[in-house]
Amino acid sequence: MSTSEPPEVPRASTGIEGLDRILGGGYPAHEIYLIEGEPGTGKSLVGLHFLRAGAVAGEKCLLITLSQSREAIARLAGSHGWAMDGIEVYEISADKLVPGLGSEQVLFPTADVELGEMMDAVRAVIEEVKPVRVVFDAVAELRLLSGDAGRYQRQLFILKELFANRGATVLFLDHQPVGPGHSELQHLAFGVILLDHTPTSYGNERRQLRVLKVRGIRYDDGVHDFRICTGGLRVFPRLRTGARLHNEWRAHESGIEEIDGMLGGGLAEGSSTLFLGPSGTGKSSLASHYAYAAAGRGERSIIFLFDERPETFVHRSEGIGMEIRPHLEAGTITLREIDTGEVSPGEFADLVRTEVQKRQVRLVIIDSLTGYMSAMPDERMLITQMHELLTYLSSQTVLSILIVAQHGVLGPTLGGPVDVSYLADTVLLLRHFEADGAIRRAISVFKKRYGAHGHGIREFQITPNGIEVGQPLTGFRGVLSGSPAFEGSDASLMELDDAPGPG
């Protein structure tokens, strides 16, 4: 038996980077593929991406259109800034019949000409152009012209044989038909890609694609988000975790000695941490300290802002003693404001992946997870997608910090939009509490999977010089409820500075 590796399957690029990644390099060449979806899902754009990639590679490319005029296709391409150079367009329409194939464009009246004549014309076009890539738009018209399922199946096999003899790579574009004979092309095609779009209660429609099948290769299955924008389709493949890179669980320090001590030296690289507490407890300020400390070590971090404008973030950080602007200019800290009405979960995950891979980011902060989830109320499986993202970051040995704002301010009824504490390796609880006629802040480590950590509850203050941490609150009971009872002989509270400050 031979132990040699099987020959690599030649590929034809889809012209869409994300789709090429999903397919492992593009369509296996010299085969027929079905691109299926309802009107408006982007089928024609998938076809044009494919033909443009072939034209750039110097291949002969042909678009046979039964559903759109040449002018309409040119307008579609122009709206994305594309030229049709190197792509021959043959239109089969009901306008008139131009005999012969000497002209650039061939017109056939589909309503009056027999199906056989149309098929002869398609055959003649293929023989004349000898294309390497073909897009057939759209199969629905062929189905209607055939009249019945049996005749339609015969024409499909004729087309398959015709293209197979030429060795072309072919895309058939079709909507999702209902009724007898609707699945013949799915069975006949070497691969099938399904496109879908779903309206949301606010913001852009959610667009997704799924590879139903491609014979003979491995591909990324499941649902992948995509967007139609100027320049065509942007596809965002689901994250592939891969093997965890070797590391020694190096600790990321915050630059605050007491908090690092509570965490047994710091937060482990490749781990995920949850900062959990009501609004105003200092979650974002504490996260900023980690990014600032990382920048001081020359490590890159990125902060995704769902709830705060970058200008506000910079002003707040400078108000507690962190000169963050030089790090923004140097690129060691990056702020990305997320437009929650525009970005889907898949696009957000792809954005994180891009930053990690291209910029070698070592710390990712999501501020906040509450904003992320509230902005996408129509999305299902958000927690599963977040778990997938955190697993990916862990495999890249990137420290991730998630900020979760709980509802309420004081009392035992604090809650969040959903319980995500099980996702994180480490959970820090931040709380308000009342004592001596003042509202104070407390911090504690709720859990840490990797390494030892302290179990005490400490008061802390946010000052113009940064975050200051006091001694453990040993004389109190019920601090985390917001209404503690003092039972000791020494309150051990920090001295408050009543002057206006960053809060």
TORRO-968439 format. One record per residue (C-alpha): x, y, z. Coordinates in nm, 3 decimals, always signed. Example, Ala and Ser with C-alpha at 12.3 -4.5 7.8 and 13.67 -1.06 7.14 Angstrom:
REM residues 2
+1.230,-0.450,+0.780
+1.367,-0.106,+0.714
//
This chain:
REM residues 503
+0.000,+0.000,+0.000
+0.122,+0.347,-0.081
+0.179,+0.579,+0.211
+0.220,+0.891,-0.001
-0.009,+1.187,+0.054
-0.303,+1.220,-0.189
-0.254,+1.490,-0.451
-0.377,+1.833,-0.349
-0.711,+1.929,-0.501
-0.670,+2.230,-0.736
-0.879,+2.523,-0.619
-1.059,+2.813,-0.784
-1.070,+3.112,-0.552
-1.418,+3.236,-0.467
-1.289,+3.593,-0.473
-1.412,+3.634,-0.113
-1.142,+3.597,+0.150
-1.371,+3.469,+0.424
-1.540,+3.215,+0.198
-1.202,+3.091,+0.079
-1.110,+3.032,+0.443
-1.431,+2.840,+0.504
-1.364,+2.617,+0.202
-0.996,+2.574,+0.279
-0.875,+2.765,-0.027
-1.171,+2.799,-0.262
-1.394,+2.578,-0.476
-1.239,+2.250,-0.593
-1.184,+2.330,-0.961
-1.366,+2.185,-1.267
-1.690,+2.116,-1.079
-2.043,+2.255,-1.060
-2.166,+2.446,-0.754
-2.507,+2.572,-0.653
-2.542,+2.911,-0.480
-2.894,+2.915,-0.340
-3.090,+3.183,-0.158
-3.391,+3.410,-0.163
-3.386,+3.739,-0.360
-3.159,+3.996,-0.197
-2.928,+3.748,-0.026
-2.629,+3.828,-0.250
-2.622,+3.543,-0.504
-2.527,+3.767,-0.797
-2.248,+3.924,-0.593
-2.108,+3.579,-0.509
-2.104,+3.509,-0.883
-1.933,+3.838,-0.970
-1.669,+3.789,-0.699
-1.591,+3.450,-0.851
-1.564,+3.582,-1.207
-1.355,+3.885,-1.107
-1.106,+3.658,-0.929
-1.074,+3.454,-1.247
-1.032,+3.762,-1.466
-0.752,+3.889,-1.241
-0.583,+3.548,-1.280
-0.606,+3.578,-1.659
-0.875,+3.309,-1.699
-1.158,+3.327,-1.952
-1.477,+3.409,-1.764
-1.836,+3.392,-1.883
-2.163,+3.510,-1.730
-2.477,+3.362,-1.887
-2.779,+3.555,-1.761
-3.143,+3.461,-1.803
-3.271,+3.684,-1.525
-3.095,+4.021,-1.559
-2.999,+4.249,-1.845
-2.641,+4.332,-1.926
-2.708,+4.690,-1.817
-2.843,+4.578,-1.479
-2.534,+4.365,-1.419
-2.307,+4.654,-1.515
-2.491,+4.881,-1.271
-2.457,+4.623,-0.993
-2.084,+4.592,-1.056
-2.042,+4.969,-1.077
-2.217,+5.021,-0.743
-1.929,+4.828,-0.584
-1.658,+5.003,-0.781
-1.595,+4.704,-1.007
-1.515,+4.696,-1.377
-1.629,+4.405,-1.593
-1.298,+4.380,-1.778
-1.219,+4.021,-1.874
-1.575,+3.898,-1.814
-1.794,+3.818,-2.113
-2.166,+3.859,-2.056
-2.427,+3.675,-2.266
-2.785,+3.769,-2.205
-3.078,+3.543,-2.292
-3.380,+3.772,-2.283
-3.722,+3.812,-2.437
-3.632,+4.125,-2.631
-3.528,+3.981,-2.964
-3.335,+3.700,-3.126
-2.994,+3.781,-3.274
-2.887,+3.489,-3.490
-2.530,+3.375,-3.486
-2.266,+3.418,-3.220
-2.039,+3.675,-3.379
-2.154,+3.962,-3.158
-2.051,+4.010,-2.799
-2.405,+3.966,-2.671
-2.664,+3.699,-2.771
-3.034,+3.760,-2.709
-3.303,+3.492,-2.706
-3.673,+3.537,-2.625
-3.724,+3.283,-2.348
-4.102,+3.305,-2.365
-4.135,+3.201,-2.729
-3.831,+3.000,-2.830
-3.829,+2.626,-2.766
-3.619,+2.501,-2.480
-3.402,+2.307,-2.721
-3.310,+2.622,-2.912
-3.207,+2.793,-2.593
-2.993,+2.497,-2.492
-2.830,+2.496,-2.837
-2.749,+2.864,-2.792
-2.588,+2.799,-2.453
-2.383,+2.517,-2.605
-2.270,+2.745,-2.888
-2.167,+3.018,-2.646
-1.958,+2.771,-2.445
-1.793,+2.640,-2.761
-1.709,+2.993,-2.875
-1.576,+3.140,-2.551
-1.419,+2.823,-2.403
-1.446,+2.964,-2.050
-1.254,+2.845,-1.746
-1.514,+2.998,-1.511
-1.888,+3.021,-1.573
-2.176,+3.173,-1.377
-2.525,+3.067,-1.484
-2.784,+3.319,-1.358
-3.048,+3.200,-1.287
-3.164,+2.840,-1.289
-3.520,+2.941,-1.195
-3.587,+3.058,-1.551
-3.464,+2.725,-1.690
-3.697,+2.545,-1.448
-3.996,+2.749,-1.566
-3.911,+2.701,-1.931
-3.877,+2.324,-1.886
-4.235,+2.297,-1.768
-4.207,+1.972,-1.571
-3.960,+1.809,-1.334
-3.855,+1.532,-1.574
-3.768,+1.768,-1.857
-3.590,+2.001,-1.614
-3.373,+1.713,-1.485
-3.274,+1.619,-1.839
-3.162,+1.974,-1.914
-2.957,+1.985,-1.595
-2.771,+1.667,-1.694
-2.711,+1.809,-2.042
-2.560,+2.124,-1.889
-2.350,+1.921,-1.646
-2.206,+1.713,-1.928
-2.146,+2.022,-2.139
-1.946,+2.198,-1.868
-1.768,+1.880,-1.760
-1.637,+1.828,-2.113
-1.490,+2.178,-2.101
-1.335,+2.136,-1.755
-1.492,+2.461,-1.639
-1.571,+2.558,-1.280
-1.936,+2.661,-1.278
-2.167,+2.842,-1.036
-2.543,+2.797,-1.078
-2.741,+3.072,-0.904
-3.089,+2.982,-0.787
-3.354,+3.086,-0.537
-3.490,+2.833,-0.289
-3.779,+2.676,-0.483
-4.067,+2.482,-0.333
-4.243,+2.198,-0.511
-4.168,+1.887,-0.717
-3.819,+1.866,-0.860
-3.670,+2.139,-0.643
-3.382,+1.931,-0.505
-3.241,+1.790,-0.831
-2.974,+2.054,-0.865
-2.863,+2.009,-0.505
-2.807,+1.639,-0.575
-2.633,+1.707,-0.906
-2.402,+1.983,-0.779
-2.058,+1.903,-0.641
-2.113,+2.166,-0.371
-2.402,+2.370,-0.235
-2.386,+2.702,-0.049
-2.702,+2.844,+0.109
-2.748,+3.219,+0.166
-3.001,+3.365,+0.405
-3.104,+3.702,+0.548
-3.320,+3.770,+0.852
-3.464,+4.109,+0.956
-3.391,+4.230,+1.308
-3.591,+4.462,+1.530
-3.317,+4.726,+1.500
-3.017,+4.782,+1.276
-2.897,+4.587,+0.976
-3.044,+4.261,+0.858
-2.861,+3.953,+0.979
-2.705,+3.776,+0.680
-2.567,+3.424,+0.706
-2.433,+3.153,+0.480
-2.393,+2.781,+0.525
-2.200,+2.527,+0.322
-2.449,+2.244,+0.277
-2.198,+2.019,+0.105
-1.874,+2.009,-0.091
-1.758,+1.664,-0.191
-1.408,+1.543,-0.121
-1.276,+1.824,+0.101
-1.294,+1.940,+0.459
-1.466,+2.273,+0.518
-1.594,+2.474,+0.812
-1.955,+2.376,+0.865
-2.216,+2.566,+1.063
-2.355,+2.914,+1.007
-2.126,+3.205,+0.915
-2.223,+3.573,+0.924
-2.163,+3.795,+0.623
-2.231,+4.152,+0.521
-2.305,+4.321,+0.189
-2.124,+4.653,+0.172
-1.954,+4.870,-0.090
-1.696,+4.639,-0.239
-1.912,+4.325,-0.225
-1.949,+4.053,+0.034
-1.749,+4.031,+0.355
-1.778,+3.684,+0.506
-1.689,+3.619,+0.870
-1.606,+3.252,+0.928
-1.677,+3.096,+1.263
-1.373,+3.085,+1.485
-1.165,+2.771,+1.478
-1.004,+2.717,+1.814
-0.709,+2.498,+1.725
-0.458,+2.353,+1.969
-0.362,+2.558,+2.270
-0.020,+2.710,+2.234
+0.237,+2.611,+2.498
+0.274,+2.860,+2.779
+0.374,+2.871,+3.141
+0.070,+3.069,+3.261
+0.264,+3.393,+3.285
+0.082,+3.641,+3.507
-0.045,+3.975,+3.377
-0.013,+4.237,+3.647
-0.245,+4.533,+3.690
+0.015,+4.767,+3.834
-0.183,+4.779,+4.160
+0.013,+4.580,+4.415
-0.279,+4.495,+4.645
-0.504,+4.369,+4.366
-0.222,+4.162,+4.215
-0.169,+4.014,+4.561
-0.539,+3.927,+4.592
-0.505,+3.741,+4.258
-0.197,+3.544,+4.359
+0.033,+3.755,+4.144
-0.196,+3.854,+3.859
-0.423,+3.718,+3.588
-0.296,+3.421,+3.391
-0.233,+3.463,+3.019
-0.479,+3.268,+2.810
-0.744,+3.296,+3.080
-1.072,+3.487,+3.085
-1.174,+3.722,+3.365
-1.510,+3.873,+3.456
-1.536,+4.211,+3.628
-1.884,+4.194,+3.779
-2.067,+4.473,+3.957
-2.326,+4.751,+3.931
-2.266,+5.076,+3.746
-2.011,+5.307,+3.903
-1.812,+5.049,+4.097
-1.494,+5.102,+3.892
-1.498,+4.806,+3.653
-1.383,+5.002,+3.347
-1.123,+5.193,+3.547
-0.975,+4.869,+3.679
-0.970,+4.719,+3.327
-0.794,+5.034,+3.203
-0.517,+4.970,+3.458
-0.449,+4.630,+3.302
-0.423,+4.779,+2.952
-0.203,+5.062,+3.080
+0.026,+4.821,+3.265
+0.051,+4.597,+2.958
+0.143,+4.897,+2.741
+0.418,+4.983,+2.989
+0.563,+4.637,+2.926
+0.545,+4.693,+2.549
+0.251,+4.453,+2.502
-0.043,+4.536,+2.281
-0.400,+4.546,+2.402
-0.734,+4.633,+2.244
-1.046,+4.762,+2.417
-1.383,+4.718,+2.248
-1.620,+4.990,+2.364
-1.991,+4.909,+2.351
-2.110,+5.159,+2.613
-1.858,+5.445,+2.606
-1.715,+5.679,+2.346
-1.336,+5.672,+2.299
-1.311,+6.040,+2.396
-1.484,+5.966,+2.726
-1.258,+5.668,+2.788
-0.945,+5.875,+2.735
-1.072,+6.159,+2.955
-1.167,+5.919,+3.236
-0.833,+5.737,+3.219
-0.636,+6.061,+3.233
-0.850,+6.167,+3.528
-0.714,+5.878,+3.735
-0.349,+5.929,+3.651
-0.303,+5.724,+3.332
-0.142,+5.913,+3.043
-0.298,+5.694,+2.778
-0.261,+5.914,+2.467
+0.106,+5.823,+2.397
+0.012,+5.454,+2.404
-0.277,+5.517,+2.164
-0.042,+5.695,+1.926
+0.217,+5.417,+1.957
-0.047,+5.147,+1.896
+0.018,+4.958,+2.219
-0.342,+5.041,+2.321
-0.621,+5.041,+2.062
-0.977,+5.161,+2.121
-1.250,+5.028,+1.894
-1.596,+5.174,+1.932
-1.856,+4.918,+1.821
-2.166,+5.035,+1.635
-2.410,+4.790,+1.782
-2.668,+4.846,+1.511
-2.423,+4.743,+1.240
-2.205,+4.463,+1.376
-2.320,+4.100,+1.401
-2.168,+3.852,+1.648
-1.979,+3.681,+1.367
-1.832,+4.007,+1.243
-1.729,+4.104,+1.596
-1.557,+3.768,+1.650
-1.374,+3.808,+1.317
-1.264,+4.157,+1.418
-1.117,+4.019,+1.741
-0.940,+3.739,+1.548
-0.792,+3.989,+1.302
-0.654,+4.208,+1.581
-0.501,+3.910,+1.759
-0.339,+3.762,+1.450
-0.225,+4.074,+1.265
-0.129,+4.298,+1.557
-0.021,+4.032,+1.809
-0.257,+4.162,+2.075
-0.197,+4.008,+2.419
-0.498,+4.155,+2.605
-0.858,+4.191,+2.487
-1.109,+4.390,+2.693
-1.482,+4.386,+2.611
-1.655,+4.682,+2.776
-1.915,+4.572,+2.826
-2.062,+4.228,+2.776
-2.390,+4.377,+2.897
-2.383,+4.624,+2.607
-2.288,+4.348,+2.363
-2.584,+4.135,+2.463
-2.833,+4.422,+2.494
-2.743,+4.545,+2.146
-2.826,+4.211,+1.987
-3.158,+4.107,+2.145
-3.263,+3.908,+1.839
-2.954,+3.692,+1.840
-2.977,+3.337,+1.962
-2.688,+3.146,+2.112
-2.500,+3.464,+2.207
-2.352,+3.297,+2.513
-2.238,+3.001,+2.303
-2.073,+3.238,+2.057
-1.902,+3.424,+2.340
-1.776,+3.094,+2.480
-1.636,+3.011,+2.135
-1.460,+3.349,+2.125
-1.309,+3.305,+2.472
-1.190,+2.956,+2.383
-1.020,+3.094,+2.073
-0.849,+3.369,+2.272
-0.732,+3.112,+2.525
-0.582,+2.902,+2.246
-0.383,+3.210,+2.141
-0.268,+3.272,+2.503
-0.449,+3.606,+2.504
-0.586,+3.737,+2.834
-0.950,+3.841,+2.799
-1.138,+4.070,+3.038
-1.516,+4.094,+3.020
-1.700,+4.370,+3.200
-2.056,+4.292,+3.311
-2.278,+4.562,+3.459
-2.538,+4.433,+3.701
-2.881,+4.587,+3.742
-2.934,+4.794,+4.055
-2.691,+4.969,+4.286
-2.729,+4.835,+4.641
-2.899,+4.542,+4.808
-2.922,+4.168,+4.761
-3.123,+4.183,+4.436
-2.835,+4.272,+4.203
-2.854,+4.079,+3.880
-2.728,+4.079,+3.524
-2.884,+4.012,+3.184
-2.771,+3.651,+3.211
-2.541,+3.447,+3.430
-2.206,+3.428,+3.251
-1.987,+3.366,+3.555
-1.933,+3.004,+3.449
-1.763,+3.125,+3.130
-1.479,+3.295,+3.311
-1.170,+3.147,+3.474
-1.158,+3.435,+3.721
-1.439,+3.650,+3.863
-1.383,+3.978,+4.048
-1.681,+4.120,+4.236
-1.703,+4.497,+4.273
-1.965,+4.646,+4.503
-2.097,+4.965,+4.657
-2.157,+4.963,+5.029
-2.270,+5.220,+5.280
-2.070,+5.302,+5.593
-2.025,+5.609,+5.811
-2.274,+5.803,+5.603
-2.084,+5.754,+5.276
-2.101,+5.531,+4.969
-1.786,+5.326,+4.940
-1.649,+5.058,+4.707
-1.536,+4.704,+4.782
-1.359,+4.439,+4.576
-1.314,+4.065,+4.621
-1.202,+3.763,+4.418
-1.503,+3.536,+4.375
-1.315,+3.257,+4.198
-0.992,+3.180,+4.017
-0.936,+2.849,+3.841
-0.561,+2.879,+3.797
-0.349,+2.937,+4.104
-0.411,+3.061,+4.455
-0.599,+3.378,+4.537
-0.704,+3.578,+4.841
-1.047,+3.545,+4.998
-1.070,+3.881,+5.171
-1.293,+4.176,+5.087
-1.111,+4.506,+5.055
-1.224,+4.862,+5.021
-1.085,+5.063,+4.733
-1.105,+5.418,+4.605
-1.066,+5.573,+4.261
-0.848,+5.881,+4.299
-0.667,+6.124,+4.068
-0.357,+5.910,+4.128
-0.527,+5.585,+4.031
-0.692,+5.305,+4.227
-0.596,+5.274,+4.593
-0.681,+4.960,+4.792
-0.727,+4.943,+5.167
-0.697,+4.667,+5.422
-0.937,+4.370,+5.439
-1.273,+4.468,+5.587
-1.250,+4.231,+5.879
-1.490,+4.418,+6.105
-1.792,+4.399,+5.872
-2.052,+4.143,+5.780
-2.266,+4.172,+5.465
-2.043,+4.409,+5.267
-2.130,+4.244,+4.935
-2.501,+4.295,+5.002
-2.442,+4.671,+5.012
-2.573,+4.707,+5.369
-2.298,+4.581,+5.599
-2.319,+4.546,+5.974
-2.015,+4.650,+6.175
-1.922,+4.387,+6.434
-1.559,+4.466,+6.509
-1.373,+4.709,+6.728
-1.188,+4.881,+6.446
-1.365,+4.973,+6.125
-1.039,+4.980,+5.919
-1.205,+5.204,+5.661
-1.005,+5.421,+5.426
-1.005,+5.795,+5.479
-1.231,+5.953,+5.221
-1.129,+6.253,+5.016
-1.446,+6.458,+4.970
-1.294,+6.680,+4.704
-1.445,+6.643,+4.355
-1.261,+6.380,+4.159
-1.297,+6.117,+3.887
-1.532,+5.905,+4.101
//
